[in-house]
Every structure is written in C-alpha cells, then in structure tokens.
Amino acid sequence: MSGRGAAAQAPEPAAPSWERLALASGLPRLEARVLLERASGHRREWLIAHGDEAADARAAEAFAELARRRRDGEPVAYLTGTREFLGREFEVSPDVLIPRPETELLVQTALERAARGARVLDLGTGSGAIAISLACERDDLRVVATDRSTQALAVARRNAQRLAGEALASGRLQLRQGNWWEAVDAQERFDLVASNPPYVEAGDPHLAQGDLRFEPIQALVAGPDGLAALRAIVAGTGRHLLRGGWLLLEHGFDQGEALRALLADAGFASIATLCDAAALPRVTFARKPE
C-alpha cells in the first residue's frame, strides 16, 4: 500500500442558492423571481428572506426549464399560467389572449356607463377578464359573455367559478359558445355591449414578434385591414342594443378614426375615443340614440 494513501475524493459542488439561480438565469430580475416562485412553490417574500440558502434540486431543474422557455420568447403569463387584471389573478393558457392593462380602461369605462341593473354583453370574452371583472365590481349587473372557442370558454369558466362563483351559479353571469352574435337569442336586448375583439391586420409584422408569436391567432387577426371583427360587432347592435345603450370597443392605436366613422355611419351618437396609459387611442364608445 502506498504511503501516500488513496487520493482524496473531490467534494461534490455546492448547490446554487436561490439568489444565484435567479442571477444566472439571463433574465430580468423581476421575471426571474416570478418564475422562481412558480418553480419552487415559495412566495417572493420567502425567496428574498432565504435567498442565500441552497436551492432544492427539483425546483432548480424546473426553474432552469422555465427560464429557457422564457429566453426563447414564451410569455411569462403562459409559463406561470396566470395574469393579474384589475387586482384579480386570472388563469391564462395559449387558448386565450393574455389580458393587458389597456383593457382595464375598457372595463372601467363600462362600469362608469352601465346603469343600475344593466344587462351587459361581452363579445369574445377569452379568459373572461372583462365579463368577470364587471360581475365582481357591480353585483347589480347581469352579464353575458360569449366566445367561439370552446377551449377559451373552458378557461373563462374556471376563472368564473373561482372569482365569481356566486354570480355564475345564480345566472347573473352567463358563458355561451358562439361567434359574436351567434350566441345571442334573436329577442335578447342589452343596455351595454363591450368587446376587445381581434384588430390586428393579417400580415402585420408584429405578429412575428414578442408575446404575439405565442398567442392564439384567431384572437389577434381580423382581416386584411384589422377591422373585420369590429364591423361584425357594430352590424349586430341594431338588433341587440337597446336605444340609449352604450357600445364600447377596444381597438388598435391607429384605428380610432376609422371606427368612429363606422359608428357614425351606423347611426350612433356621443362617439368618443379614450387614450390608454401610454397616451394611445385605445377605447372608443358610442351611444345608440333614444
């Protein structure tokens, strides 16, 4: 036996800390923390307090995969499965458009204009963010939400059950399948109609950039000029919007003028466009004459 003895076995490398995982991810700090919360199951406050402790191996592996997908461009909302909207956490998936802060303006405007006890219609509800927010903020409103996608409606129903279960169970909030007005009975009338429809032009180069690459194309694109869905919605209001009722539509920043002309041709009054937080024209509303 050699007098020098057996060679010492090299120690295993220490597991990286939670903080080191976030720093080495190649992601902005906030995104890294959000994904680390998802992978670890720990809240942000816990991760901050225990940031210098060794990370759990399984959580580190899950975080590495989430970070890779994010570096490839996949939206954080789809990676976590949630997105906050007006202070509530909504489930999202690639079957629905990710709710955006600009759409909060549409909801706030609807809340301001909906009379007490109004019957409200949300066309193309997606995750249900608009309809559920209205039902939660005003317990006097009766809300109907429609979407042509059964997959999107499944997401909206889960959100409704979790966030507005009582309204859903009582029928004050209804979810229906159908393309635009197809889910509405011929005799039904509403005091207010709101929608965040597809309004991107087919072939728009932005569709190949950022989060839009991963979102459902049918929730984004509306014909060669981006106005096809807006035209379909305006056309159906003649039968289903009560006199004195409001129509509220989200649209592209460069579509306000065309939409106002469309509404004027349809006989609407009190037509106006509101700007979002970025000072871009985003929501146009109009009233059907008494």
PAZAPA-4460 file (N, C-alpha, C; in steps of 0.05 Angstrom, whole numbers, plus 32768, in hexadecimal, padded with zeros to 4 digits):
% residues 290
    n_x    n_y    n_z   ca_x   ca_y   ca_z    c_x    c_y    c_z   seq   type   mol
   8011   7FE8   8000   8000   8000   8000   8012   8019   8000     1      M     A
   800C   802C   7FF0   801C   8044   7FEE   801B   8053   8008     2      S     A
   8031   805E   800F   8032   806E   8027   8023   8089   8024     3      G     A
   801E   8090   800B   8010   80A9   8006   7FF2   80A6   800B     4      R     A
   7FE8   808C   800C   7FCC   8088   8010   7FBB   808D   7FF7     5      G     A
   7FA3   8085   7FF9   7F90   8088   7FE2   7F8B   80A6   7FDD     6      A     A
   7F87   80AC   7FC4   7F81   80C8   7FBD   7F66   80D0   7FC9     7      A     A
   7F65   80E8   7FD4   7F4C   80F2   7FE0   7F37   80F7   7FCA     8      A     A
   7F1F   80EE   7FD0   7F09   80F2   7FBD   7F01   8110   7FBC     9      Q     A
   7EFE   811A   7FA4   7EF6   8137   7FA1   7EDA   813B   7FAC    10      A     A
   7ED7   8150   7FBC   7EBC   8156   7FC7   7EA8   815E   7FB1    11      P     A
   7E8F   8156   7FB5   7E7B   815E   7FA1   7E77   817C   7FA2    12      E     A
   7E73   8188   7F8C   7E6E   81A6   7F8C   7E55   81AD   7F9C    13      P     A
   7E57   81C3   7FA9   7E41   81CC   7FBA   7E29   81D4   7FA7    14      A     A
   7E11   81CE   7FB0   7DF9   81D6   7FA1   7DF7   81F4   7FA0    15      A     A
   7DEF   8200   7F89   7DED   821D   7F88   7DD6   8227   7F9A    16      P     A
   7DD9   823F   7FA3   7DC5   824B   7FB4   7DAE   8255   7FA2    17      S     A
   7D97   825B   7FAF   7D80   8266   7FA1   7D88   8280   7F92    18      W     A
   7D97   8290   7FA0   7D9F   82AA   7F94   7DB1   82A5   7F7C    19      E     A
   7DC4   8292   7F7E   7DD6   828C   7F68   7DC7   8281   7F50    20      R     A
   7DB3   8271   7F55   7DA3   8267   7F3F   7D97   827E   7F2F    21      L     A
   7D8C   8291   7F3D   7D7F   82A7   7F2F   7D93   82B8   7F20    22      A     A
   7DAA   82BD   7F2C   7DBF   82CE   7F1F   7DCA   82C0   7F07    23      L     A
   7DCD   82A6   7F07   7DD9   8297   7EF1   7DC6   8290   7EDB    24      A     A
   7DAD   8298   7EDE   7D98   828F   7ECA   7D9A   829E   7EB0    25      S     A
   7DA6   82B6   7EB0   7DA7   82C6   7E98   7D8D   82D5   7E93    26      G     A
   7D7C   82D7   7EA8   7D62   82E5   7EA5   7D62   82FE   7EB6    27      L     A
   7D51   8311   7EAF   7D4E   8328   7EC1   7D46   831F   7EDD    28      P     A
   7D4E   832D   7EF1   7D4B   8324   7F0D   7D2E   831E   7F14    29      R     A
   7D1C   832F   7F0C   7D00   832B   7F13   7CF5   8312   7F06    30      L     A
   7CFB   830D   7EEC   7CF2   82F5   7EDF   7CFE   82DC   7EEC    31      E     A
   7D17   82DE   7EF3   7D24   82C7   7F00   7D16   82C0   7F1A    32      A     A
   7D10   82D4   7F2A   7D03   82CF   7F43   7CE7   82C3   7F40    33      R     A
   7CD8   82CD   7F2C   7CBE   82C3   7F27   7CBF   82A5   7F20    34      V     A
   7CD2   829E   7F0F   7CD5   8282   7F06   7CE0   8271   7F1C    35      L     A
   7CF1   827C   7F2D   7CFB   826D   7F44   7CE5   8267   7F58    36      L     A
   7CD3   827A   7F5B   7CBB   8275   7F6C   7CAB   825D   7F61    37      E     A
   7CA7   825D   7F47   7C98   8248   7F3B   7CA6   822D   7F3E    38      R     A
   7CC0   822C   7F3A   7CCF   8213   7F3A   7CD1   8208   7F57    39      A     A
   7CD4   821A   7F6A   7CDA   8211   7F86   7CC1   820D   7F97    40      S     A
   7CAC   821C   7F8F   7C94   821B   7FA0   7C95   822E   7FB8    41      G     A
   7CAB   823D   7FBA   7CAF   8250   7FCF   7CA7   826C   7FC6    42      H     A
   7C9C   827C   7FD8   7C95   8298   7FD3   7CAE   82A9   7FD1    43      R     A
   7CAB   82C0   7FC4   7CC2   82D1   7FBF   7CD0   82DA   7FD9    44      R     A
   7CC0   82DF   7FEE   7CCB   82E7   8008   7CDD   82D2   8013    45      E     A
   7CD4   82B9   8010   7CE4   82A2   801B   7CFF   82A0   800C    46      W     A
   7CFD   82A3   7FF1   7D15   82A0   7FE1   7D2A   82B7   7FE7    47      L     A
   7D1F   82CE   7FED   7D31   82E4   7FF4   7D3E   82DF   8010    48      I     A
   7D2E   82D5   8023   7D39   82D0   803E   7D4D   82B9   803E    49      A     A
   7D49   82A5   802C   7D5A   828D   802B   7D6B   828C   8012    50      H     A
   7D70   82A4   8007   7D7F   82A5   7FED   7D9A   8298   7FED    51      G     A
   7DA8   8298   8004   7DC3   828E   8005   7DC4   8270   800C    52      D     A
   7DAD   8264   800F   7DAC   8247   8016   7DAD   8237   7FFC    53      E     A
   7DB6   821E   7FFF   7DB8   820C   7FE8   7D9D   8206   7FDD    54      A     A
   7D9A   8208   7FC3   7D80   8202   7FB6   7D7B   81E5   7FB5    55      A     A
   7D61   81DE   7FB6   7D59   81C2   7FB3   7D5F   81B9   7F96    56      D     A
   7D6A   81A1   7F93   7D73   8198   7F79   7D5C   8196   7F65    57      A     A
   7D45   818C   7F6E   7D2E   8189   7F5C   7D24   81A4   7F53    58      R     A
   7D23   81B7   7F65   7D1A   81D2   7F5E   7D2E   81E0   7F4C    59      A     A
   7D48   81DB   7F50   7D5C   81E7   7F3F   7D5A   81DC   7F23    60      A     A
   7D54   81C3   7F20   7D51   81B7   7F05   7D38   81C2   7EF8    61      E     A
   7D22   81C5   7F06   7D09   81D0   7EFB   7D0D   81ED   7EF3    62      A     A
   7D1C   81FC   7F03   7D21   8218   7EFD   7D33   821B   7EE4    63      F     A
   7D47   820A   7EE2   7D58   820B   7ECA   7D48   8207   7EB0    64      A     A
   7D34   81F5   7EB1   7D24   81F0   7E99   7D12   8208   7E94    65      E     A
   7D06   8214   7EA8   7CF6   822C   7EA5   7D06   8243   7E9A    66      L     A
   7D1E   8247   7EA5   7D30   825C   7E9C   7D38   8258   7E7F    67      A     A
   7D3D   823F   7E77   7D44   823A   7E5B   7D2C   8242   7E49    68      R     A
   7D14   823A   7E50   7CFD   8240   7E3F   7CF9   825E   7E3E    69      R     A
   7CFE   826C   7E54   7CFA   8289   7E54   7D10   8297   7E42    70      R     A
   7D28   828D   7E43   7D3D   8298   7E32   7D36   8293   7E14    71      R     A
   7D27   827E   7E0F   7D1E   8279   7DF3   7D06   828A   7DEC    72      D     A
   7CFC   829A   7DFE   7CE7   82AD   7DF8   7CCB   82A7   7E02    73      G     A
   7CC7   828F   7E0E   7CAD   8288   7E18   7CA4   829B   7E2D    74      E     A
   7C8B   82A5   7E2C   7C81   82B9   7E40   7C82   82AE   7E5D    75      P     A
   7C89   82C0   7E6F   7C8A   82B8   7E8B   7C6E   82AF   7E94    76      V     A
   7C59   82BC   7E8A   7C3E   82B4   7E93   7C37   8297   7E8C    77      A     A
   7C41   828E   7E74   7C3C   8272   7E6D   7C4E   825F   7E7D    78      Y     A
   7C65   8268   7E85   7C77   8257   7E95   7C6C   8254   7EB1    79      L     A
   7C61   8269   7EBC   7C56   8267   7ED8   7C39   825E   7ED8    80      T     A
   7C2B   8262   7EC1   7C0F   825B   7EBF   7BFC   826F   7ECB    81      G     A
   7C06   8287   7ED1   7BF5   829C   7EDD   7BFD   82B7   7ED3    82      T     A
   7BEA   82CA   7ED5   7BEF   82E6   7ED0   7BDC   82F7   7EE1    83      R     A
   7BE7   830B   7EEE   7BD6   831D   7EFE   7BC7   8330   7EEC    84      E     A
   7BAE   8335   7EF3   7B9D   8348   7EE4   7B8B   8355   7EF8    85      F     A
   7B8D   836F   7EFB   7B7D   837F   7F0D   7B7D   8373   7F2A    86      L     A
   7B95   836B   7F32   7B98   8361   7F4D   7B90   8344   7F52    87      G     A
   7B88   8336   7F3D   7B81   831A   7F40   7B93   8308   7F2E    88      R     A
   7B98   82F1   7F38   7BAA   82DF   7F29   7B9A   82CC   7F18    89      E     A
   7B9E   82CE   7EFE   7B8F   82BE   7EEA   7BA1   82A8   7EDF    90      F     A
   7B95   8291   7EDC   7BA3   827B   7ECE   7BA5   8282   7EB1    91      E     A
   7BBB   827D   7EA5   7BBF   8280   7E88   7BCD   8268   7E7D    92      V     A
   7BC9   8263   7E63   7BD7   824E   7E55   7BDA   8257   7E38    93      S     A
   7BE8   8247   7E28   7BEB   824F   7E0B   7BD0   824E   7DFC    94      P     A
   7BBA   8246   7E09   7BA0   8246   7DFD   7B93   8262   7DFE    95      D     A
   7B9F   8274   7E0E   7B92   828E   7E12   7BA7   82A4   7E0F    96      V     A
   7B9E   82BC   7E08   7BAF   82D3   7E07   7BB7   82DB   7E24    97      L     A
   7BCF   82E4   7E28   7BD8   82EC   7E42   7BCB   8307   7E49    98      I     A
   7BBC   830A   7E5F   7BB0   8324   7E66   7BC6   8339   7E69    99      P     A
   7BC0   8351   7E5F   7BD3   8366   7E60   7BC8   837F   7E6F   100      R     A
   7BDA   838F   7E7A   7BD1   83A7   7E89   7BBF   83B9   7E78   101      P     A
   7BC4   83BA   7E5E   7BB3   83CC   7E4D   7B96   83C4   7E4E   102      E     A
   7B90   83AB   7E52   7B74   83A2   7E53   7B67   83AA   7E6D   103      T     A
   7B76   83B0   7E81   7B6A   83BA   7E9A   7B5B   83D4   7E95   104      E     A
   7B65   83E4   7E82   7B57   83FC   7E7B   7B3B   83F6   7E70   105      L     A
   7B39   83E1   7E60   7B1E   83D9   7E56   7B0B   83D2   7E6C   106      L     A
   7B15   83C3   7E80   7B04   83BB   7E97   7AFC   83D3   7EA7   107      V     A
   7B0F   83E4   7EAD   7B09   83FC   7EBD   7AF5   840E   7EB0   108      Q     A
   7AF7   8410   7E95   7AE4   8421   7E86   7AC8   8414   7E86   109      T     A
   7AC7   83FA   7E85   7AAD   83EC   7E86   7AA0   83F0   7EA1   110      A     A
   7AB0   83EE   7EB6   7AA5   83F2   7ED1   7A9A   840E   7ED5   111      L     A
   7AA6   8421   7EC8   7A9D   843D   7ECA   7A83   8441   7EBB   112      E     A
   7A7E   8433   7EA6   7A67   8438   7E95   7A50   8424   7E98   113      R     A
   7A55   840F   7EA5   7A3F   83FB   7EA9   7A2C   8405   7EBF   114      A     A
   7A13   8407   7EB8   79FE   8410   7ECB   79FA   83FA   7EE0   115      A     A
   79ED   8401   7EF6   79E6   83EE   7F0B   79D5   83D8   7EFF   116      R     A
   79DD   83BF   7F04   79CE   83A8   7EFA   79D1   83A2   7EDD   117      G     A
   79E5   83AE   7ED0   79E8   83AB   7EB3   79EF   838F   7EAB   118      A     A
   79E6   8388   7E93   79ED   836E   7E87   7A04   8373   7E74   119      R     A
   7A1A   8365   7E78   7A33   836A   7E6A   7A3C   8352   7E5A   120      V     A
   7A47   8357   7E43   7A50   8341   7E31   7A6E   8346   7E2C   121      L     A
   7A7E   8331   7E30   7A9B   8331   7E2A   7A9F   831D   7E13   122      D     A
   7AA5   8328   7DFB   7AA9   8318   7DE3   7AC6   8310   7DE0   123      L     A
   7ACC   82F6   7DDE   7AE7   82ED   7DDB   7AF6   82EE   7DF5   124      G     A
   7AEB   82E0   7E09   7AF4   82E4   7E25   7B10   82D9   7E2B   125      T     A
   7B19   82C5   7E1B   7B34   82B9   7E20   7B36   82AE   7E3C   126      G     A
   7B48   82B8   7E4C   7B4C   82AF   7E68   7B35   82B6   7E7A   127      S     A
   7B23   82C8   7E71   7B0D   82D1   7E81   7B14   82EA   7E91   128      G     A
   7B2B   82F6   7E8D   7B35   830C   7E9D   7B21   8323   7E9E   129      A     A
   7B15   832B   7E87   7B03   8341   7E86   7AE9   833B   7E95   130      I     A
   7ADC   8325   7E8D   7AC2   831E   7E98   7AC3   8318   7EB6   131      A     A
   7AD8   8309   7EBE   7ADA   8302   7EDB   7AE0   831B   7EEB   132      I     A
   7AF1   832D   7EE1   7AF7   8345   7EF0   7ADE   8356   7EF3   133      S     A
   7ACE   8358   7EDE   7AB5   8368   7EE0   7AA2   835B   7EF5   134      L     A
   7AA0   8341   7EF4   7A8E   8333   7F07   7A97   8336   7F24   135      A     A
   7AB2   8336   7F27   7ABD   8339   7F42   7ABB   8355   7F4D   136      C     A
   7ABF   8368   7F3C   7ABF   8384   7F45   7AA3   838F   7F4A   137      E     A
   7A8F   8385   7F3B   7A74   838E   7F3E   7A61   8377   7F40   138      R     A
   7A56   8372   7F59   7A45   835B   7F5C   7A29   8360   7F52   139      D     A
   7A23   8378   7F47   7A09   837E   7F3B   7A09   8377   7F1D   140      D     A
   7A20   8373   7F11   7A22   836E   7EF4   7A1C   8351   7EEE   141      L     A
   7A0E   834D   7ED7   7A09   8333   7ECC   7A1A   8330   7EB3   142      R     A
   7A2D   831E   7EB4   7A42   831D   7E9F   7A40   8303   7E90   143      V     A
   7A41   8305   7E75   7A43   82EF   7E63   7A5E   82F1   7E54   144      V     A
   7A6D   82DB   7E54   7A87   82DB   7E46   7A87   82C5   7E31   145      A     A
   7A90   82CB   7E19   7A91   82B7   7E03   7AAD   82B4   7DF8   146      T     A
   7AB1   829D   7DEC   7ACA   8298   7DDD   7AC5   8281   7DCA   147      D     A
   7AD2   8282   7DB3   7ACE   826C   7DA0   7ADF   8254   7DA7   148      R     A
   7AF4   8258   7DB7   7B06   8242   7DBF   7AFD   8234   7DD7   149      S     A
   7AF8   821A   7DD5   7AF1   820A   7DED   7B08   8208   7E00   150      T     A
   7B21   8208   7DF6   7B38   8207   7E07   7B3A   8221   7E18   151      Q     A
   7B35   8238   7E0B   7B36   8251   7E19   7B20   8252   7E2E   152      A     A
   7B08   8249   7E27   7AF2   8249   7E3B   7AF8   8237   7E53   153      L     A
   7B07   8221   7E4E   7B0E   8210   7E65   7B20   821F   7E79   154      A     A
   7B33   822F   7E6E   7B44   8240   7E7F   7B33   8255   7E8D   155      V     A
   7B21   8262   7E7F   7B10   8276   7E8A   7AFE   826B   7EA0   156      A     A
   7AF4   8253   7E9C   7AE2   8246   7EB0   7AF2   8240   7ECA   157      R     A
   7B0A   8237   7EC7   7B1A   8232   7EDF   7B20   824B   7EEE   158      R     A
   7B25   8261   7EDF   7B29   827B   7EEC   7B10   8284   7EFA   159      N     A
   7AF9   8280   7EED   7AE0   8289   7EF8   7AD9   8279   7F11   160      A     A
   7ADE   8260   7F11   7AD8   824F   7F28   7AE9   8257   7F40   161      Q     A
   7B01   825F   7F3B   7B14   8267   7F51   7B0F   8283   7F5A   162      R     A
   7B0A   8296   7F48   7B08   82B2   7F4E   7AEC   82BD   7F52   163      L     A
   7AD9   82B1   7F44   7ABD   82BB   7F45   7AAA   82A3   7F46   164      A     A
   7AB0   8290   7F58   7AA0   8278   7F59   7A82   827D   7F5F   165      G     A
   7A7C   8290   7F70   7A60   8295   7F77   7A51   82A0   7F5F   166      E     A
   7A5E   82B3   7F51   7A52   82BF   7F39   7A4D   82AA   7F24   167      A     A
   7A60   8298   7F20   7A5D   8282   7F0D   7A47   826F   7F14   168      L     A
   7A46   8267   7F2E   7A32   8254   7F37   7A16   8260   7F35   169      A     A
   7A13   827A   7F3A   79F8   8286   7F3A   79EF   828D   7F1E   170      S     A
   7A01   828C   7F0A   79F9   8294   7EEF   79FD   82B2   7EEA   171      G     A
   7A06   82C1   7EFE   7A0C   82DD   7EF9   7A24   82E0   7EE6   172      R     A
   7A35   82CC   7EE5   7A4B   82CB   7ED2   7A47   82B2   7EC1   173      L     A
   7A45   82B5   7EA7   7A41   829E   7E95   7A58   829D   7E80   174      Q     A
   7A60   8285   7E7A   7A75   8280   7E65   7A68   8270   7E4F   175      L     A
   7A6B   8279   7E36   7A5F   826C   7E20   7A73   8269   7E08   176      R     A
   7A6F   8253   7DF9   7A80   824E   7DE2   7A73   8258   7DC9   177      Q     A
   7A83   8266   7DB9   7A78   8270   7DA0   7A89   8287   7D95   178      G     A
   7A8A   828A   7D7B   7A9A   829F   7D6E   7A8A   82BA   7D6E   179      N     A
   7A94   82CD   7D7D   7A88   82E7   7D80   7A6B   82E4   7D88   180      W     A
   7A58   82EC   7D77   7A3C   82ED   7D7F   7A2E   82D2   7D7D   181      W     A
   7A3C   82BD   7D74   7A2F   82A3   7D70   7A25   8298   7D8B   182      E     A
   7A32   829F   7DA1   7A2A   8294   7DBB   7A14   82A4   7DC8   183      A     A
   7A0A   82B9   7DBB   79F5   82CA   7DC6   79DA   82C4   7DB8   184      V     A
   79C6   82C0   7DC8   79AB   82BB   7DBD   79A1   82D3   7DAE   185      D     A
   7990   82CE   7D9A   7987   82E4   7D89   7977   82F9   7D99   186      A     A
   796A   82F1   7DAF   795A   8304   7DBE   796A   8312   7DD4   187      Q     A
   7982   830A   7DD9   7992   8316   7DEF   799B   8332   7DE9   188      E     A
   7999   8343   7DFE   79A2   835F   7DFC   79B4   8365   7E13   189      R     A
   79C7   8377   7E0F   79DB   837E   7E23   79DD   839C   7E26   190      F     A
   79E3   83A4   7E3E   79E7   83C1   7E44   7A04   83CA   7E3D   191      D     A
   7A16   83B7   7E3D   7A32   83BE   7E37   7A40   83A5   7E2B   192      L     A
   7A4F   83AA   7E16   7A5E   8395   7E09   7A7C   839E   7E09   193      V     A
   7A8D   838C   7E12   7AAA   8392   7E13   7AB9   837C   7E06   194      A     A
   7ACF   8382   7DF9   7ADF   836E   7DEC   7AFC   8377   7DE8   195      S     A
   7B0E   8364   7DEC   7B2A   8367   7DE4   7B2F   8353   7DCE   196      N     A
   7B27   8359   7DB5   7B28   8345   7DA0   7B43   8344   7D93   197      P     A
   7B48   8331   7D81   7B60   8331   7D70   7B60   834B   7D60   198      P     A
   7B77   8358   7D5E   7B78   8371   7D4E   7B93   8374   7D40   199      Y     A
   7BA3   835F   7D3E   7BBD   8361   7D31   7BB9   835A   7D13   200      V     A
   7BC7   8368   7D02   7BC6   8362   7CE5   7BD4   8348   7CDF   201      E     A
   7BC9   8338   7CCE   7BD7   8320   7CC5   7BF1   8328   7CB7   202      A     A
   7C06   831B   7CBE   7C20   8322   7CB3   7C2F   8337   7CC2   203      G     A
   7C23   8341   7CD7   7C31   8356   7CE8   7C4C   8349   7CF2   204      D     A
   7C62   8357   7CEE   7C7C   834B   7CF7   7C7E   8347   7D15   205      P     A
   7C6D   8355   7D25   7C6E   8351   7D42   7C65   8335   7D4A   206      H     A
   7C56   8328   7D39   7C4D   830D   7D3F   7C64   82F9   7D42   207      L     A
   7C7B   8300   7D37   7C92   82EF   7D39   7CA6   82F8   7D4E   208      A     A
   7C9C   830A   7D60   7CAE   8315   7D74   7CA2   8311   7D90   209      Q     A
   7CB3   830F   7DA4   7CAB   8310   7DC0   7C96   82FB   7DC7   210      G     A
   7C85   8302   7DDA   7C70   82F0   7DE4   7C5D   82E8   7DCF   211      D     A
   7C58   82F9   7DBB   7C43   82F3   7DA7   7C49   82D9   7D98   212      L     A
   7C62   82D0   7D96   7C69   82B8   7D88   7C5C   829F   7D95   213      R     A
   7C56   82A1   7DAF   7C4C   828A   7DBE   7C2E   828C   7DC4   214      F     A
   7C21   82A3   7DBE   7C05   82A6   7DC5   7BF3   829C   7DAE   215      E     A
   7BDA   8294   7DB3   7BC9   8289   7D9F   7BC4   829C   7D88   216      P     A
   7BCA   8294   7D70   7BC8   82A6   7D59   7BAB   82B0   7D55   217      I     A
   7B98   829F   7D5B   7B7C   82A7   7D57   7B73   82BD   7D6A   218      Q     A
   7B82   82C0   7D80   7B7B   82D6   7D92   7B8A   82EF   7D8C   219      A     A
   7B9A   82EF   7D77   7BAA   8306   7D70   7BA3   8312   7D54   220      L     A
   7BA0   8301   7D40   7B9E   830A   7D25   7B80   830D   7D1C   221      V     A
   7B7A   8323   7D0E   7B5F   8328   7D05   7B60   8333   7CE8   222      A     A
   7B67   8322   7CD5   7B66   832A   7CB9   7B7D   833B   7CB1   223      G     A
   7B7D   8343   7C97   7B94   8352   7C8C   7B98   836E   7C98   224      P     A
   7B82   837A   7CA2   7B85   8395   7CAE   7B82   8395   7CCC   225      D     A
   7B7D   837E   7CD8   7B7A   837C   7CF5   7B5F   8385   7D00   226      G     A
   7B4C   838B   7CEE   7B33   8396   7CF6   7B1B   8383   7CF4   227      L     A
   7B20   836A   7CEA   7B0B   8358   7CE4   7AF9   8352   7CFD   228      A     A
   7B06   834C   7D13   7AF7   8346   7D2C   7AE8   835E   7D36   229      A     A
   7AF4   8375   7D34   7AE7   838E   7D3D   7ACE   8393   7D2C   230      L     A
   7AD0   838F   7D12   7AB9   8392   7D00   7AA2   837F   7D08   231      R     A
   7AA9   8366   7D0E   7A95   8352   7D14   7A87   8359   7D2E   232      A     A
   7A96   8363   7D41   7A8A   836B   7D5B   7A77   8382   7D57   233      I     A
   7A80   8397   7D49   7A6F   83AF   7D45   7A56   83A7   7D36   234      V     A
   7A58   8396   7D22   7A41   838E   7D12   7A2C   8380   7D23   235      A     A
   7A33   8372   7D37   7A1F   8364   7D47   7A12   8374   7D5D   236      G     A
   7A1C   838C   7D62   7A10   839C   7D77   79F4   83A6   7D70   237      T     A
   79EE   83A9   7D56   79D4   83B3   7D4F   79BD   83A3   7D5B   238      G     A
   79C1   8389   7D5D   79AC   8377   7D67   79AE   8373   7D86   239      R     A
   79C7   8373   7D90   79CB   836A   7DAC   79D2   8380   7DC0   240      H     A
   79D8   8398   7DB7   79DE   83AD   7DCA   79C5   83BF   7DCE   241      L     A
   79BD   83C3   7DE6   79A5   83D4   7DEC   79AB   83F1   7DE4   242      L     A
   7996   8400   7DDE   7999   841C   7DD9   79A3   842A   7DF3   243      R     A
   79B6   843B   7DEF   79C3   8447   7E06   79DA   8437   7E12   244      G     A
   79DE   841F   7E06   79F3   840D   7E10   7A0E   8414   7E05   245      G     A
   7A23   840A   7E13   7A3E   8410   7E0C   7A4C   83F9   7DFF   246      W     A
   7A5E   83FF   7DEB   7A70   83EC   7DDF   7A8C   83F5   7DE4   247      L     A
   7A9D   83E4   7DF0   7AB8   83EA   7DF7   7ACB   83D6   7DEA   248      L     A
   7ADF   83E0   7DDB   7AF0   83CF   7DCB   7B0D   83D6   7DCF   249      L     A
   7B1E   83C2   7DD5   7B3B   83C6   7DD5   7B44   83C3   7DB8   250      E     A
   7B5A   83D1   7DB0   7B63   83D0   7D95   7B81   83D8   7D94   251      H     A
   7B8D   83D6   7D7C   7BA8   83DD   7D78   7BAC   83FB   7D7A   252      G     A
   7BC4   8404   7D81   7BC9   8420   7D85   7BC4   8431   7D6D   253      F     A
   7BC5   8425   7D55   7BC1   8434   7D3C   7BA6   842F   7D2F   254      D     A
   7B93   8423   7D3E   7B79   841C   7D33   7B62   842E   7D3D   255      Q     A
   7B68   8440   7D4E   7B53   8451   7D5A   7B43   8460   7D46   256      G     A
   7B50   846D   7D33   7B41   847D   7D1F   7B2F   846B   7D0E   257      E     A
   7B39   8454   7D05   7B29   8442   7CF4   7B11   8437   7D04   258      A     A
   7B16   8431   7D1D   7B00   8426   7D2E   7AEB   843C   7D33   259      L     A
   7AF3   8454   7D39   7AE0   846A   7D3D   7ACF   846E   7D25   260      R     A
   7ADB   846D   7D0D   7ACC   846F   7CF4   7AB8   8458   7CF1   261      A     A
   7AC0   8440   7CF8   7AAF   8429   7CF6   7A97   842C   7D09   262      L     A
   7A9C   8436   7D21   7A86   843A   7D34   7A73   8450   7D2C   263      L     A
   7A7E   8465   7D20   7A6D   847B   7D17   7A5B   8471   7D00   264      A     A
   7A66   8461   7CEE   7A57   8457   7CD7   7A40   8444   7CE1   265      D     A
   7A45   8437   7CF9   7A31   8425   7D04   7A1C   8434   7D14   266      A     A
   7A1E   844F   7D16   7A0A   845F   7D23   7A0F   8464   7D41   267      G     A
   7A27   845E   7D4B   7A2E   8463   7D67   7A33   8480   7D6C   268      F     A
   7A2F   8488   7D85   7A34   84A3   7D8E   7A48   84A2   7DA6   269      A     A
   7A50   84BA   7DAF   7A62   84BC   7DC6   7A7B   84AB   7DC3   270      S     A
   7A86   84AC   7DAB   7A9D   849B   7DA4   7AB7   84A9   7DAF   271      I     A
   7AC7   849A   7DBD   7AE0   84A5   7DC7   7AF5   848F   7DCB   272      A     A
   7B0E   8497   7DCA   7B24   8484   7DCE   7B35   848C   7DE6   273      T     A
   7B3C   8478   7DF6   7B4C   847C   7E0E   7B68   8471   7E09   274      L     A
   7B7C   847D   7E15   7B98   8474   7E13   7B9F   8463   7E2B   275      C     A
   7BB2   8451   7E26   7BBB   8440   7E3C   7BD2   844E   7E4B   276      D     A
   7BDE   843F   7E5D   7BF3   844B   7E6E   7C0B   8454   7E5E   277      A     A
   7C0F   8449   7E46   7C25   8452   7E35   7C1D   8469   7E23   278      A     A
   7C05   8475   7E28   7BFA   848B   7E18   7BF4   8483   7DFB   279      A     A
   7BEE   8469   7DF7   7BE6   8460   7DDD   7BC8   845B   7DDB   280      L     A
   7BBB   8463   7DC6   7B9E   845E   7DC3   7B98   8441   7DC5   281      P     A
   7B86   8439   7DD8   7B84   841C   7DDD   7B67   8413   7DE0   282      R     A
   7B55   8423   7DEA   7B39   841B   7DEE   7B26   8430   7DE3   283      V     A
   7B14   8427   7DD2   7B00   843A   7DC6   7AE5   8431   7DD0   284      T     A
   7AD5   8444   7DD9   7ABA   843E   7DE2   7AA6   844F   7DD3   285      F     A
   7A8E   8446   7DD1   7A78   8454   7DC3   7A5E   844C   7DCE   286      A     A
   7A4A   845D   7DCB   7A2F   8458   7DD6   7A1B   8456   7DBF   287      R     A
   7A09   8442   7DC2   79F3   8440   7DAF   79DE   8454   7DB6   288      K     A
   79D5   8464   7DA3   79C2   847A   7DA9   79A9   846F   7DB5   289      P     A
   799D   8480   7DC7   7984   8479   7DD4   796E   8475   7DC0   290      E     A
***
